Amino acid sequence: MKLSNNYFILRHGEAISNQKEFCSSWPEKFKNPIIKKGKKQIQKIISRLKKDKIDLIFSSDVLRCKETAQMIAKELDLKINFDKRIREIDMGILNGKSIKKWNDYFKNRAEKFTKRAPGAENRRDIKKRLMDFIKDINKKYKNKNILIVSHEDILIILQGAVKGFSEKEMIRDKWEKLRINTGEYRRLI
C-alpha cells in the first residue's frame, strides 16, 4: 500500500488490564486506566515524538488509549482525533475475562483470524476496519506526520496489512516480529 503520509504507531501505556492479565475491549466493563508504569513509559517517548514533528494524533477511544493520547497531546499542543475503527478487538462474551480464557478459546493463532467468540470480532474483521481507517486518512491528508495510538493486536494487524503480508505469513512468522509492547513507539513501515 502506498502511503501519502508518515505514520507512527504507539501502543498505549501499561494499564490495569495488562498488569492483571484480563481482556478489556469495548464497551469497557470497568475503569481500566494506565498505571504509574504506563505514564512513565509515555513520558520517556515524548522527546522522540517532538523530534518526529507529529502533526496529527489519531487514537482509540478506549480509556487507556485516551489517557495515553491526552498526555502526548498536552506536550505537543495538538488535538486528538478519536476513532472507533482503531479500538481494541471486540472480545464479545470474553470481555472482562482473563487473557488465559481468551487464548484457550482458540486452538491456535490461525483460528483467531476466522473464529469469533459469541458477540466478538476476529482478526479478519479488524483488518477490514483498519484498512478503511488508513485509506480514509491517506485520502484526507498529505505529507503529514501522523501518530496512531492503539492496542497490541490492532497495531500488529495494521503493520501487516500496510506491509502487504498475507494471512498465512502473519500466522506463520510475522506476528511475533510485529509485536509491540505497552508504551512502545515506532514508525509504521
Protein Blocks (a to p, Z undefined) as FASTA:
>chain_A
ZZfbdcddddddddfklmnopadddddfbdcdddfklmmmmmmmmmmmmmnopabdcddf
bfklmmmmmmmmmmnopacdddfklgccdekjmgoiafklmmmmpmblklmmmpccehia
cfklmmmmmmmmmmmmmmmpghiacdddddfklmmmmmmmmnopafklmmmmmmmmmpcc
ehiacdeZZ
